[in-house]
Amino acid sequence: MEHNAKILLADDSHAIRFLVSEILTNAGFTVVEAEDGQDALEKTYKENPDLLILDYEMPKKTGFEVVQEVRSRTGYLHTPIIIFTAVTDKSTKLEGLGLDIDDYLTKPADEDEIVARVKLLLKRNKQKMDSNPLTRLPGNPSIQARVEAEIAGGRPFAVLYCDLNNFKSFNDKYGFEAGDRVLKTESEIIVRAAAQDPTSFVGHIGGDDFIVVCAFDKAEAIAREITAKTDALAPTFYNDEDRANGYMVSTNRKGELEKFRFLSIGIGIVHNTKRPMTSFAMVSNIGSELKCLAKKHEENSHYVIDRRAE
């Protein structure tokens, strides 16, 4: 997974570059070499590496100067950076404190340590990039991997596809900040409900779409808790007037004023106890279909479980 990642290795010592490059290549990584700070910058922007290893003392630009420039570009805010230094004293590390450096390696570095640190940083970064910035829940790559692991595992499992009703009209009237508050609260409701199964997994597909993967025998209890809590909390997101009315007035897709019910949630439950699930695509398609059925019950939150045998 993290193998085949591209690593930029910048050091003015040819001998060190040769040694470290060989270690990383043998571990399955692609290595791009740079011989000074300026060369490191140019190759970073040209090659777009997954991780940088920069020597602290380099001609033209020091390792820290390279870090400062790289971090000032949006696309490289999260690229993991390791500083290679012969200096073990504290002052070097203190100097780099405000620079967002992920790790330090002291020369001469041990072969196993170099590979272990690189793998750890790449793994951490992958998790960070995969999670939804608002809810901190895992995103689509992790969701797909978990569903595929369940399919391969063969135990009775269920996948809950959760989607909020009337979220767009709420966002239009109350604004994005209020919308974000709703999504954070909803993610907390779902995470708490899913805790009924300690082995469950909760992901955020995006927007107002969430997913729960759990043991089949816990699926309906989790869905009941999510729907009940969502309905109980929904009125608290509205102003006094809307709350008193029991609905809000907002513009629909045609630009006309329309009454919208309070936020609620529709959940489609896919499972493998009546028919085998053979792929992530199959699970997604059935989930979307069931979720649409559940969303038709607009007066309150509702879940639909797949009853078909084929």
Phi, psi and omega in degrees: 000300178279351176291160184073003175292152182261128183241130174267125181244112183245119178201138181279353177270117181300320182298316181292317178302316182300312182297307185293321179300318180296316179302312183290322179296317178297332180276001174099010180263157173265130185245131173249125184260145175225144187255355173205178185296320180294316178300320180299316180297311183300318182288330177298313182289329182280317188265342180051060184291161179277341182202147179244135169244114186241133174290143180292312182260107177224152174293161177070305174216139177283168177305317182294323178294323177296315180302314181303314182291316182298316182291343180280353178258127186309316184296346185244017181298326186252002180296124181295138181231129175247132175261130180263120183221144175271347183269122181263357186290159184296326189300325178297312182294323179296320180300325183270002186302317183278007190260358180062059176259136186276330183197161175237142172237131180265133177282148349283129184272147181283140184307309182298322182294317179303309183296317181297317181294318181298313181298317181298315181295320179294321180294314179300318183294323179297318179295319182295316182290335184278338187277152180288127185298331182280310187261349183064014178273152180300149181261200190301319179300318180291323180298311181299317181299319182291317179297318179295325178294322178293318179300315181290328185289331174081357179282162177293116181230165177225151175235124180260119175263115186247133183216130181285143174266144176064023182288322182297314181294326177297313179302317181299320183276316188263347177094165187291327180296317177296322178298318178297322178299318178299313182297320179294316180297316181298319179297324179292319178301313184293316180299317181295317181295319183293340181295348174300333174245106184300341180265005185289166180227135177240132179230162178242106183294327182139156180055232181255028180250125179233165181219143173234131174248126185208175174293142185304320185289353178255352191300311185291324179296320179294315180298319179298317181294318180298314183294317182295315182291323180297314180295325181291324184271337187310312183300334184293345181276352186256160176283171187302319182297311180296321181297319180294322180287329184084009176200171173233155178255127179212175182274133178273185184297338180271359180087010180261153177287140183212151175275131178242134175294168178295162176305139173213180183229140175250132182233128173253130182250114177261143178208171185246023183271343179254332179209149183290143172262124187253345182204161177298322180298320179296315179300315181298316182296314180294319180300316181295319180298312181293322180298320178297321177297316182296325183288347179289338177277075189284344184293334172201179181292149189206146173236152179233129178252140183294123181252358187280147181266342174210000000 
